[in-house]
């Protein structure tokens, strides 16, 4: 199982980014995937979950701003991030819950 995350970058506050997590060796359909983030000097925290049945859940601070989704044909999980804030600055990681497989992180920096 390999997860390849991309899409991070530098954006101004209020802007948007879309992160992608391309999976290989596993199907995104039917599996639970999560996005986590880790800010400098802080612990890694859960941001969003998409379950095997397609249901989603979000950490309170991103509700209404972030959306997790998947494209089964592209075998990719996305994190659409809108109305970004400086406190969203972190390295973002995707993870398949079963077996706890992690992708490499992608840096998101939001300037004020």
BALOBA-1460 file (C-alpha; in Angstrom, 3 decimals):
// residues 112
<rec num="1" residu="x" x="0.000" y="0.000" z="0.000"/>
<rec num="2" residu="x" x="1.324" y="3.405" z="-0.974"/>
<rec num="3" residu="x" x="-0.318" y="6.777" z="-0.521"/>
<rec num="4" residu="x" x="0.983" y="9.803" z="-2.418"/>
<rec num="5" residu="x" x="-0.202" y="13.154" z="-1.098"/>
<rec num="6" residu="x" x="0.105" y="16.388" z="-3.034"/>
<rec num="7" residu="x" x="-1.513" y="19.765" z="-3.526"/>
<rec num="8" residu="x" x="-0.091" y="21.771" z="-0.677"/>
<rec num="9" residu="x" x="1.348" y="25.204" z="-1.103"/>
<rec num="10" residu="x" x="1.355" y="28.795" z="0.050"/>
<rec num="11" residu="x" x="-1.962" y="30.630" z="0.005"/>
<rec num="12" residu="x" x="-3.323" y="33.820" z="1.482"/>
<rec num="13" residu="x" x="-5.928" y="33.750" z="4.217"/>
<rec num="14" residu="x" x="-9.355" y="33.229" z="2.718"/>
<rec num="15" residu="x" x="-7.971" y="31.233" z="-0.154"/>
<rec num="16" residu="x" x="-8.470" y="27.624" z="-1.164"/>
<rec num="17" residu="x" x="-6.423" y="24.527" z="-1.835"/>
<rec num="18" residu="x" x="-7.272" y="20.978" z="-2.822"/>
<rec num="19" residu="x" x="-5.128" y="18.173" z="-1.491"/>
<rec num="20" residu="x" x="-4.978" y="14.831" z="-3.275"/>
<rec num="21" residu="x" x="-4.016" y="11.412" z="-1.947"/>
<rec num="22" residu="x" x="-3.456" y="8.876" z="-4.719"/>
<rec num="23" residu="x" x="-3.596" y="5.306" z="-3.473"/>
<rec num="24" residu="x" x="-1.825" y="2.320" z="-4.950"/>
<rec num="25" residu="x" x="-2.002" y="-1.257" z="-3.741"/>
<rec num="26" residu="x" x="-5.408" y="-0.567" z="-2.228"/>
<rec num="27" residu="x" x="-8.795" y="0.666" z="-3.325"/>
<rec num="28" residu="x" x="-10.169" y="3.868" z="-1.871"/>
<rec num="29" residu="x" x="-13.698" y="2.533" z="-2.196"/>
<rec num="30" residu="x" x="-14.777" y="0.451" z="0.751"/>
<rec num="31" residu="x" x="-11.921" y="1.665" z="2.946"/>
<rec num="32" residu="x" x="-11.809" y="4.401" z="5.556"/>
<rec num="33" residu="x" x="-9.344" y="7.169" z="4.811"/>
<rec num="34" residu="x" x="-8.394" y="10.116" z="6.948"/>
<rec num="35" residu="x" x="-6.564" y="13.403" z="6.625"/>
<rec num="36" residu="x" x="-4.451" y="14.519" z="9.564"/>
<rec num="37" residu="x" x="-2.361" y="17.617" z="10.066"/>
<rec num="38" residu="x" x="0.620" y="18.512" z="12.188"/>
<rec num="39" residu="x" x="1.564" y="22.083" z="12.942"/>
<rec num="40" residu="x" x="5.104" y="22.937" z="14.061"/>
<rec num="41" residu="x" x="5.692" y="21.879" z="17.644"/>
<rec num="42" residu="x" x="2.260" y="20.268" z="17.941"/>
<rec num="43" residu="x" x="0.853" y="16.774" z="17.813"/>
<rec num="44" residu="x" x="-0.669" y="15.318" z="14.688"/>
<rec num="45" residu="x" x="-4.445" y="15.739" z="14.793"/>
<rec num="46" residu="x" x="-7.346" y="14.314" z="12.851"/>
<rec num="47" residu="x" x="-8.969" y="16.674" z="10.353"/>
<rec num="48" residu="x" x="-11.432" y="14.638" z="8.310"/>
<rec num="49" residu="x" x="-12.599" y="11.077" z="7.721"/>
<rec num="50" residu="x" x="-14.345" y="9.371" z="4.838"/>
<rec num="51" residu="x" x="-15.630" y="5.940" z="5.722"/>
<rec num="52" residu="x" x="-15.972" y="2.957" z="3.448"/>
<rec num="53" residu="x" x="-19.658" y="3.677" z="3.018"/>
<rec num="54" residu="x" x="-18.880" y="7.260" z="1.986"/>
<rec num="55" residu="x" x="-19.985" y="8.919" z="5.188"/>
<rec num="56" residu="x" x="-17.800" y="11.795" z="6.349"/>
<rec num="57" residu="x" x="-16.795" y="13.448" z="9.589"/>
<rec num="58" residu="x" x="-14.803" y="16.570" z="10.424"/>
<rec num="59" residu="x" x="-12.920" y="18.148" z="13.255"/>
<rec num="60" residu="x" x="-14.940" y="21.058" z="14.604"/>
<rec num="61" residu="x" x="-12.596" y="23.832" z="13.489"/>
<rec num="62" residu="x" x="-12.849" y="22.826" z="9.811"/>
<rec num="63" residu="x" x="-16.556" y="22.050" z="9.595"/>
<rec num="64" residu="x" x="-18.178" y="24.069" z="6.838"/>
<rec num="65" residu="x" x="-14.792" y="24.949" z="5.314"/>
<rec num="66" residu="x" x="-13.193" y="21.620" z="4.390"/>
<rec num="67" residu="x" x="-14.665" y="18.754" z="2.421"/>
<rec num="68" residu="x" x="-13.276" y="15.232" z="2.108"/>
<rec num="69" residu="x" x="-14.241" y="13.192" z="-0.921"/>
<rec num="70" residu="x" x="-13.018" y="10.358" z="-3.081"/>
<rec num="71" residu="x" x="-12.931" y="9.438" z="-6.750"/>
<rec num="72" residu="x" x="-13.058" y="5.676" z="-7.065"/>
<rec num="73" residu="x" x="-12.104" y="5.739" z="-10.737"/>
<rec num="74" residu="x" x="-8.956" y="7.732" z="-9.976"/>
<rec num="75" residu="x" x="-8.386" y="5.857" z="-6.710"/>
<rec num="76" residu="x" x="-7.846" y="9.193" z="-5.027"/>
<rec num="77" residu="x" x="-9.032" y="10.841" z="-1.826"/>
<rec num="78" residu="x" x="-9.311" y="14.633" z="-1.771"/>
<rec num="79" residu="x" x="-9.427" y="17.329" z="0.852"/>
<rec num="80" residu="x" x="-10.963" y="20.539" z="-0.460"/>
<rec num="81" residu="x" x="-9.997" y="23.387" z="1.847"/>
<rec num="82" residu="x" x="-11.778" y="26.734" z="1.612"/>
<rec num="83" residu="x" x="-11.707" y="29.928" z="3.657"/>
<rec num="84" residu="x" x="-8.250" y="29.013" z="4.839"/>
<rec num="85" residu="x" x="-6.899" y="30.589" z="7.997"/>
<rec num="86" residu="x" x="-3.318" y="31.020" z="9.237"/>
<rec num="87" residu="x" x="-4.059" y="28.434" z="11.934"/>
<rec num="88" residu="x" x="-4.616" y="25.852" z="9.185"/>
<rec num="89" residu="x" x="-0.878" y="26.001" z="8.472"/>
<rec num="90" residu="x" x="0.513" y="22.492" z="8.912"/>
<rec num="91" residu="x" x="1.839" y="19.452" z="7.165"/>
<rec num="92" residu="x" x="-1.150" y="17.410" z="5.989"/>
<rec num="93" residu="x" x="-1.059" y="13.617" z="5.853"/>
<rec num="94" residu="x" x="-3.445" y="11.057" z="4.402"/>
<rec num="95" residu="x" x="-3.904" y="7.685" z="6.028"/>
<rec num="96" residu="x" x="-5.777" y="4.471" z="5.398"/>
<rec num="97" residu="x" x="-7.264" y="3.452" z="8.707"/>
<rec num="98" residu="x" x="-7.027" y="-0.313" z="8.180"/>
<rec num="99" residu="x" x="-3.406" y="-1.152" z="8.765"/>
<rec num="100" residu="x" x="-2.633" y="2.538" z="9.476"/>
<rec num="101" residu="x" x="-0.809" y="3.224" z="6.220"/>
<rec num="102" residu="x" x="0.438" y="6.810" z="5.931"/>
<rec num="103" residu="x" x="1.341" y="8.927" z="2.989"/>
<rec num="104" residu="x" x="4.123" y="11.469" z="3.048"/>
<rec num="105" residu="x" x="3.028" y="14.902" z="4.137"/>
<rec num="106" residu="x" x="2.249" y="17.914" z="2.031"/>
<rec num="107" residu="x" x="2.906" y="21.376" z="3.436"/>
<rec num="108" residu="x" x="0.096" y="23.907" z="3.620"/>
<rec num="109" residu="x" x="1.041" y="27.449" z="4.575"/>
<rec num="110" residu="x" x="-1.589" y="30.145" z="4.985"/>
<rec num="111" residu="x" x="-0.350" y="33.713" z="5.206"/>
<rec num="112" residu="x" x="-2.280" y="36.438" z="6.980"/>
